Amino acid sequence: MTKEFKVKPVGVGLVGCGNFACITHLPNLHQSSLADLRWVCDLDEDRRSKAAAYSRAKGTGRVKDLWDDPAVEAVVIAVRDDQQALLCAEALKAGKKVYLEKPGGGSSEDIDGLLAQEKACGSKVWMGFQKRFSPAYQEAKRLLDQVGGARNLFLRMTDDAWRWAIGYPPGALMRVDVCHFFDLARWFTGAEIASVYAIRSRPDDDSLLLQMTNGVPVSLIFSGHGTMDMPKERMEAINERGGVTVEDYVEVCAFGYPDEAFRSTFPGIIRKDLPVEAADWLKGQGAQGLRKLRRKAWQARQKVSNLAPGESLLEEDARWAKIIPNFLRDQGWRSSLEAFLASVRKPSEDFPAAGLQDAKCAAEAASAARESQESGEIQYLKTVSPAEPFAPLPS
Ligand SMILES: NC(=O)c1ccc[n+]([C@@H]2O[C@H](COP(=O)([O-])OP(=O)(O)OC[C@H]3O[C@@H](n4cnc5c(N)ncnc54)[C@H](O)[C@@H]3O)[C@@H](O)[C@H]2O)c1
């Protein structure tokens, strides 16, 4: 979308140069012709220095430097949930446009506060529910919308979460990560979440059954106890014609669509530092290519964990061990961020972006799921009308 953008790049500040931002937002902002990255901010000196050296933006530990700089028109806030509401409110008050990472705050009340602030400032916060922008999910939605949307939806996310979720309490993933799924359930079905029933075998191994206000059932399986060699995400939707499946953002299959390709593949994110084989597998081999890449990266990590004292790793294994396959799937990070930057210049244009209200819906669904786990009962969301079972969908 973006290379045709002819207007002045947007002056941007990045707040939070942690694990996620350094792999995604920082290179995306640095490489995008839409962004003029002016500041990188992190409380941690080492992190901000590395981010500044990479991007040639100014580094600071004080967000006030960004708020006070009139050249900063927009900020990307990529700190953890407990700091998000405070920093987002400050940025809005300073007159900045905000791209806020999910989940949008530490609680539903945090998001209420931001909604009030957003209204007072007349500005729209853009939420990092960027999976809506992934090419594979966009294609799946196009196919589903041809025949009135999904009648039955299944989403699975199996993550090796304890690699990155250090510092989060057990069970936190429902709020900080399953929020993506609550958002996708609403986006794919075009309806609100009416009720949630949750069961779990152990913290962060959850199964949820949602019913949407248009009657569509949505099954979510979420586990933080997977491995890196297991495909992380799968979507399956059944509709009036047949169905659509999406494997790990790299492959979409359309069942019962005579005039559409049966299988479409989507390239992953091909970074310059990848081994040649990895880049080839990501280019166009779909699920099979990504599986090969996952396996090889996982095996290299196994070798690292099993190294005997004094033993060193072969250079090739060391290179593979650095790869995190989950970040090589195009989940829409760059296109969402670039659409945000475009929206700063063209606020009247319509983008399929999520906002704070969507974050609020996800936070309420997460709370309902936790209540259901505790009570063992279905929880009905208070702010939406009950489901209409088997509401007629257009043919
Ligand atoms: N959208 C996605 O697909 C996606 C994927 C992964 C993570 N995330 C989100 O990104 C956010 C960050 O996750 P992470 O894994 O990178 O966390 P992290 O802990 O690695 O990084 C957070 C960084 O923020 C810095 N920080 C905290 N308070 C600050 C402040 N007041 N001013 C400046 N810097 C501050 C910390 O020093 C740290 O470096 C989380 O909200 C997470 O949910 C989104």
The ligand as an SDF file (V2000), in Angstrom:
LIG
                    3D

 44 48  0  0  0  0  0  0  0  0999 V2000
    0.8180   -7.4820   18.4090 N   0  0  0  0  0  0  0  0  0  0  0  0
    1.5550   -8.5610   18.5580 C   0  0  0  0  0  0  0  0  0  0  0  0
    1.5210   -9.4790   17.7480 O   0  0  0  0  0  0  0  0  0  0  0  0
    2.4580   -8.6580   19.7630 C   0  0  0  0  0  0  0  0  0  0  0  0
    3.3750   -9.7040   19.8640 C   0  0  0  0  0  0  0  0  0  0  0  0
    4.2000   -9.7340   20.9940 C   0  0  0  0  0  0  0  0  0  0  0  0
    4.0810   -8.7610   21.9750 C   0  0  0  0  0  0  0  0  0  0  0  0
    3.1570   -7.7740   21.8330 N   0  0  0  0  0  0  0  0  0  0  0  0
    2.9530   -6.7600   22.8820 C   0  0  0  0  0  0  0  0  0  0  0  0
    4.0720   -5.8970   22.9510 O   0  0  0  0  0  0  0  0  0  0  0  0
    4.2250   -5.4030   24.2740 C   0  0  0  0  0  0  0  0  0  0  0  0
    5.6730   -5.5540   24.7080 C   0  0  0  0  0  0  0  0  0  0  0  0
    5.9920   -6.9350   24.7960 O   0  0  0  0  0  0  0  0  0  0  0  0
    7.5270   -7.4140   24.9150 P   0  0  0  0  0  0  0  0  0  0  0  0
    7.5050   -8.8750   24.9080 O   0  0  0  0  0  0  0  0  0  0  0  0
    8.3650   -6.7020   23.9160 O   0  0  0  0  0  0  0  0  0  0  0  0
    7.8840   -6.8790   26.3760 O   0  0  0  0  0  0  0  0  0  0  0  0
    9.3220   -6.5040   26.9400 P   0  0  0  0  0  0  0  0  0  0  0  0
    9.2090   -6.5730   28.4100 O   0  0  0  0  0  0  0  0  0  0  0  0
   10.3850   -7.3130   26.2530 O   0  0  0  0  0  0  0  0  0  0  0  0
    9.5310   -4.9830   26.4860 O   0  0  0  0  0  0  0  0  0  0  0  0
    8.9060   -3.9010   27.0830 C   0  0  0  0  0  0  0  0  0  0  0  0
    9.9250   -2.7530   27.1290 C   0  0  0  0  0  0  0  0  0  0  0  0
    9.2580   -1.5870   27.6040 O   0  0  0  0  0  0  0  0  0  0  0  0
   10.1820   -0.8700   28.4080 C   0  0  0  0  0  0  0  0  0  0  0  0
    9.4360    0.0570   29.2780 N   0  0  0  0  0  0  0  0  0  0  0  0
    8.6120   -0.2400   30.3160 C   0  0  0  0  0  0  0  0  0  0  0  0
    8.0970    0.8820   30.8640 N   0  0  0  0  0  0  0  0  0  0  0  0
    8.5960    1.9180   30.1400 C   0  0  0  0  0  0  0  0  0  0  0  0
    8.4340    3.3340   30.2110 C   0  0  0  0  0  0  0  0  0  0  0  0
    7.6730    3.9090   31.1420 N   0  0  0  0  0  0  0  0  0  0  0  0
    9.0940    4.1010   29.3110 N   0  0  0  0  0  0  0  0  0  0  0  0
    9.8860    3.5300   28.3640 C   0  0  0  0  0  0  0  0  0  0  0  0
   10.0910    2.1850   28.2710 N   0  0  0  0  0  0  0  0  0  0  0  0
    9.4430    1.4030   29.1330 C   0  0  0  0  0  0  0  0  0  0  0  0
   10.9210   -1.9370   29.1720 C   0  0  0  0  0  0  0  0  0  0  0  0
   12.1460   -1.4640   29.6730 O   0  0  0  0  0  0  0  0  0  0  0  0
   11.0900   -3.0000   28.0920 C   0  0  0  0  0  0  0  0  0  0  0  0
   12.3050   -2.8650   27.3880 O   0  0  0  0  0  0  0  0  0  0  0  0
    3.2390   -6.2080   25.1580 C   0  0  0  0  0  0  0  0  0  0  0  0
    2.1150   -5.4290   25.4210 O   0  0  0  0  0  0  0  0  0  0  0  0
    2.8420   -7.3790   24.2780 C   0  0  0  0  0  0  0  0  0  0  0  0
    1.5140   -7.8030   24.5330 O   0  0  0  0  0  0  0  0  0  0  0  0
    2.3730   -7.6990   20.7430 C   0  0  0  0  0  0  0  0  0  0  0  0
  1  2  1  0
  2  3  2  0
  2  4  1  0
  4  5  1  0
  4 44  2  0
  5  6  2  0
  6  7  1  0
  7  8  2  0
  8  9  1  0
  8 44  1  0
  9 10  1  0
  9 42  1  0
 10 11  1  0
 11 12  1  0
 11 40  1  0
 12 13  1  0
 13 14  1  0
 14 15  2  0
 14 16  1  0
 14 17  1  0
 17 18  1  0
 18 19  2  0
 18 20  1  0
 18 21  1  0
 21 22  1  0
 22 23  1  0
 23 24  1  0
 23 38  1  0
 24 25  1  0
 25 26  1  0
 25 36  1  0
 26 27  1  0
 26 35  1  0
 27 28  2  0
 28 29  1  0
 29 30  1  0
 29 35  2  0
 30 31  1  0
 30 32  2  0
 32 33  1  0
 33 34  2  0
 34 35  1  0
 36 37  1  0
 36 38  1  0
 38 39  1  0
 40 41  1  0
 40 42  1  0
 42 43  1  0
M  CHG  2   8   1  16  -1
M  END
$$$$
